[in-house]
């Protein structure tokens, strides 16, 4: 970030490269093209998940690294799984199974 301080541009290109690598790998491993057909609410879910989940996550982490440093962000990174579980239980009504 010292050489190129535009965080949003770096995040954008990081996501584009990761998407291209993932698409190539998925096309090589999955030969059945009907498995790639996504329509309706599933397509909207995938797009919203990609835009709001991954991009916003990268933007917030990049901002926090610039503000507090890399150790601060790495310290709270493992909390994302318990936070996601708690949000699923409280907001989506998921059942929590411990020990399975």
C-alpha positions as CSV (number, residue, x, y, z in Angstrom):
1,X,0.0,0.0,0.0
2,X,3.0,2.3,0.3
3,X,3.8,2.0,-3.4
4,X,0.2,2.4,-4.6
5,X,-2.0,3.9,-1.9
6,X,-5.4,3.6,-3.7
7,X,-7.0,1.0,-1.6
8,X,-10.2,0.6,-3.6
9,X,-8.3,0.1,-6.9
10,X,-6.1,-2.6,-5.3
11,X,-9.1,-4.3,-3.8
12,X,-10.9,-4.2,-7.2
13,X,-8.0,-5.8,-9.0
14,X,-7.4,-8.3,-6.3
15,X,-11.1,-9.4,-6.6
16,X,-10.9,-9.5,-10.4
17,X,-7.8,-11.7,-10.4
18,X,-9.2,-14.0,-7.8
19,X,-12.4,-14.3,-9.8
20,X,-10.6,-15.2,-13.0
21,X,-8.4,-17.8,-11.3
22,X,-11.4,-19.3,-9.6
23,X,-13.4,-19.4,-12.8
24,X,-10.6,-21.1,-14.7
25,X,-10.2,-23.7,-12.0
26,X,-13.9,-24.4,-11.7
27,X,-14.3,-24.8,-15.5
28,X,-11.4,-27.3,-15.5
29,X,-12.8,-29.3,-12.7
30,X,-16.5,-29.3,-13.6
31,X,-17.1,-30.5,-17.1
32,X,-20.9,-30.6,-16.9
33,X,-22.0,-27.1,-18.2
34,X,-25.6,-27.6,-16.9
35,X,-24.2,-27.4,-13.4
36,X,-23.3,-23.7,-14.1
37,X,-26.8,-22.6,-14.9
38,X,-28.0,-20.2,-12.2
39,X,-31.3,-18.4,-12.6
40,X,-33.8,-16.3,-10.6
41,X,-33.2,-15.7,-6.9
42,X,-30.2,-18.0,-6.9
43,X,-28.4,-15.6,-9.3
44,X,-29.4,-12.6,-7.2
45,X,-28.1,-14.4,-4.1
46,X,-24.7,-15.1,-5.7
47,X,-24.3,-11.6,-7.0
48,X,-25.3,-10.0,-3.7
49,X,-23.1,-12.3,-1.8
50,X,-20.1,-11.5,-4.0
51,X,-20.7,-7.8,-4.0
52,X,-21.6,-7.2,-0.4
53,X,-19.8,-10.1,1.2
54,X,-16.4,-10.2,-0.4
55,X,-15.9,-6.7,-1.7
56,X,-17.2,-4.9,1.3
57,X,-15.1,-7.3,3.5
58,X,-11.9,-6.4,1.6
59,X,-12.7,-2.7,1.7
60,X,-13.2,-2.7,5.4
61,X,-10.1,-4.8,6.1
62,X,-8.0,-2.5,3.8
63,X,-9.3,0.6,5.6
64,X,-8.6,-1.0,9.0
65,X,-5.1,-1.9,8.0
66,X,-4.4,1.7,6.9
67,X,-6.0,3.0,10.1
68,X,-4.6,0.6,12.8
69,X,-2.1,-1.7,11.1
70,X,-2.1,-5.3,10.0
71,X,-1.8,-6.9,13.4
72,X,-5.1,-5.3,14.5
73,X,-7.0,-6.8,11.5
74,X,-5.4,-10.2,11.8
75,X,-6.3,-10.3,15.5
76,X,-10.1,-10.0,14.8
77,X,-10.1,-12.1,11.6
78,X,-10.9,-15.4,13.4
79,X,-14.0,-13.9,14.9
80,X,-15.8,-13.8,11.6
81,X,-17.0,-17.4,11.9
82,X,-18.6,-17.0,15.4
83,X,-20.1,-13.7,14.3
84,X,-21.6,-15.4,11.2
85,X,-23.0,-18.2,13.3
86,X,-24.5,-15.8,15.8
87,X,-26.1,-13.7,13.0
88,X,-27.5,-16.8,11.4
89,X,-29.1,-17.9,14.7
90,X,-30.5,-14.5,15.6
91,X,-31.6,-13.1,12.3
92,X,-32.3,-16.1,10.1
93,X,-33.6,-18.5,12.8
94,X,-31.0,-21.2,12.2
95,X,-30.6,-23.9,14.7
96,X,-27.3,-24.2,16.4
97,X,-25.9,-27.7,16.8
98,X,-23.0,-28.0,19.2
99,X,-20.7,-31.1,19.1
100,X,-21.9,-32.6,15.9
